[in-house]
Amino acid sequence: MTPSARNIDNRAYLKYLFQSLNLDKLKATCREFNIKGYSKYKKSELVEFILDSLSEEEITALIKKKEPEIISEGINLAIEKINGKDRESITAIKVVNPDIHEIELTFKGFNWETESYLIINDKNINDPERDCDCRIGAEMGFCSHFWVGFIFALKNGFFKLTDWNLTFIPENFESKIQSINISSSDDSGEAKLVDQSSDDYLFQKFLDQSITVHEAEVVKIEEKEQVFQERETIYYLGSLKNVRLGPKIQKKGDLDDAEVVNIQDLAMRISEKLQGELTLKPGDKITFNGTLKRDNFLKLYIVKNIRKITII
């Protein structure tokens, strides 16, 4: 889906697109268009140098060539974030000013955090107000964080896709996001995007929340070592199967079977002290409370903050 009437000039738009290209790809563009004298420039300077060196016709041709790939890649990465399959997870989405559709988003990686900001409304839909901590978004580029906000704003009814004319949109975009919905906001006013067609949908419902694992069978328990800032920690990583989990309950009388889901596989992290007290082994059936997290380093869903385990 190509925009019919983009309201910013091609030079400004190509500058946005260029933010998604690394230095090597920008240099390859120079070679492709026979631009000389580019090797001395850093990325920010090289972007301006290329734009100054290209004719209007060449800028138009370059947009036509690069835009579909750059935009599609950003959208696909955003959907991976929503599905919990990226190295970054979405930790917060909040509408901070409903009147102007102002959204703040927070993403967390292994040892970093990214904050993003977006406003899309009738007054600025031609070139929305946006900012992001990441390298691409900090220069007004279309980073994956932007596209997460874009999908959230679209699902929230902040704009219609037919009114969007800034970028190319892939033909299959609507079908790819059809199953993505906004979950109910919690007491803090934060909301979540969940993809009901994803294998991770059941996990996404409980992500970053306190849960009760009502029953699970231990498949494997392994001693692990973690070194962070020169501090060594011993912990145990458990693999579980046939898991029944739901929102955290204080006592059995609070159990609502309608809120309990069945998960085939799950991981848990427990302290050296707790494993020393229990000596868990394969075949043990257990119940416990904890917090469901996405571990981007281990690339799995895992229950952490476990203080007590009961062997059933």
Residue pairs with C-beta under 8 A, 6 or more apart in sequence:
1 168
1 169
1 170
1 171
1 173
2 168
3 164
3 165
3 166
3 167
3 168
4 165
5 165
6 13
6 126
6 165
6 166
7 126
7 127
7 165
7 166
8 126
8 127
8 166
10 56
10 59
10 60
10 63
11 51
11 59
13 63
13 166
14 51
14 59
14 62
14 63
15 47
15 51
15 140
16 140
16 141
16 142
17 63
17 66
17 67
17 70
17 141
17 142
18 26
18 47
18 50
18 51
18 141
19 47
19 135
19 136
19 137
19 139
19 140
19 141
19 142
19 143
20 70
20 73
20 74
20 136
20 141
20 142
20 143
21 29
21 66
21 70
22 43
23 42
23 43
23 46
26 38
26 43
26 46
26 47
26 50
27 38
27 39
27 46
29 35
29 50
29 62
30 36
30 38
30 46
30 50
30 53
33 50
33 53
33 54
33 58
33 62
35 49
35 50
35 53
35 54
37 49
38 46
38 49
38 50
41 49
44 139
51 59
54 62
67 167
67 168
68 168
68 170
70 142
71 142
71 167
71 168
71 169
71 170
72 170
74 142
74 143
74 144
74 146
74 147
75 144
75 147
75 170
75 173
75 176
77 86
77 144
77 147
78 144
78 145
78 146
78 147
78 148
78 150
78 151
79 151
79 176
79 177
79 180
79 195
80 86
80 144
81 88
81 89
81 90
81 107
81 144
81 148
82 90
82 148
82 151
82 180
82 193
82 194
82 195
82 198
83 195
83 198
83 200
83 204
84 198
84 200
84 203
84 204
84 207
84 294
84 301
85 200
86 144
86 296
87 109
87 110
87 296
88 107
88 108
88 109
88 114
88 296
89 107
89 108
89 109
89 207
89 294
89 296
90 105
90 106
90 107
90 148
90 192
90 193
91 106
91 107
91 108
91 113
91 208
92 104
92 105
92 106
92 190
93 103
93 104
93 105
93 106
93 148
93 149
93 152
93 190
93 191
93 192
93 193
94 103
94 104
94 105
94 188
94 189
94 190
94 191
95 101
95 102
95 103
95 156
95 189
95 191
96 102
96 103
96 104
100 119
100 121
101 119
101 120
101 121
101 153
101 156
101 158
101 159
102 117
102 118
102 119
103 117
103 118
103 119
103 149
103 152
103 153
104 115
104 116
104 117
105 115
105 116
105 117
105 118
105 145
105 148
105 149
105 152
106 113
106 114
106 115
106 116
107 113
107 114
107 115
107 116
107 145
107 148
108 114
108 296
109 296
110 296
110 297
113 133
114 132
114 133
114 134
114 145
115 132
115 133
116 130
116 131
116 132
116 133
116 134
116 137
116 143
116 145
116 146
116 148
116 149
117 129
117 130
117 131
117 132
118 128
118 129
118 130
118 146
118 149
118 150
118 153
119 128
119 129
119 130
120 128
120 150
120 153
120 158
120 159
121 158
121 159
122 159
125 159
125 163
125 164
125 165
125 166
126 165
126 166
127 166
128 166
130 137
130 140
130 146
130 149
131 137
131 138
132 138
132 143
132 145
132 146
134 143
134 145
136 142
136 143
137 143
137 145
137 146
142 167
148 193
151 177
151 180
151 193
152 182
152 191
152 193
153 159
154 161
154 177
155 177
155 180
155 181
155 182
155 193
156 182
161 169
161 173
161 174
170 176
179 195
179 196
179 197
179 198
180 193
180 194
180 195
180 196
181 193
181 194
181 196
182 191
182 192
182 193
182 194
183 191
183 192
183 193
183 194
183 205
184 191
185 191
192 204
192 207
194 201
194 204
194 205
195 201
195 204
198 204
200 301
202 261
202 263
203 263
203 292
203 294
203 301
205 261
206 245
206 246
206 247
206 292
207 292
207 293
207 294
207 301
208 291
208 292
208 293
209 247
209 248
209 291
209 292
210 247
210 248
210 289
210 290
210 291
211 245
211 246
211 247
211 248
211 289
211 290
211 291
211 292
211 303
212 245
212 246
212 247
212 248
212 249
212 287
212 288
212 289
213 240
213 243
213 244
213 245
213 266
213 268
213 286
213 287
213 288
213 289
213 290
213 303
214 244
214 245
214 246
214 255
214 260
214 287
215 242
215 243
215 244
215 285
215 286
215 287
215 312
216 240
216 241
216 242
216 243
216 244
216 245
216 266
216 285
216 286
216 287
217 240
217 241
217 242
217 283
217 284
217 285
217 286
218 238
218 239
218 240
218 280
218 281
218 282
218 283
218 284
218 285
218 286
219 238
219 239
219 240
219 241
219 282
220 238
220 239
220 282
221 236
221 237
221 238
221 239
221 275
221 280
221 281
221 282
222 236
222 237
222 238
223 234
223 235
223 236
223 272
223 275
224 234
224 235
224 236
224 237
225 232
225 233
225 234
226 232
226 233
226 235
227 233
234 272
235 269
235 270
235 271
235 272
236 269
236 270
236 271
236 272
236 274
236 275
236 280
237 267
237 268
237 269
237 298
237 302
238 267
238 268
238 269
238 270
238 280
239 265
239 267
240 265
240 266
240 267
240 268
241 264
241 265
241 266
242 262
242 264
243 262
243 263
243 264
243 265
243 266
244 260
244 261
244 262
244 263
245 260
245 261
245 263
245 266
245 292
246 255
246 256
246 259
246 260
246 261
247 259
248 289
249 255
266 301
266 302
266 303
267 295
267 298
267 300
267 301
267 302
267 303
268 288
268 290
268 302
268 303
268 304
268 306
269 302
269 303
269 304
269 306
270 280
270 306
270 309
271 306
274 306
274 307
274 308
274 309
278 309
278 311
280 286
280 309
280 311
284 311
285 311
285 312
286 309
286 310
286 311
286 312
287 309
287 310
287 312
288 303
288 306
288 308
288 309
288 310
289 306
289 307
289 308
290 303
290 304
290 305
290 306
291 303
291 304
291 305
292 301
292 302
292 303
293 301
293 302
293 303
293 304
294 300
294 301
294 302
295 301
295 302
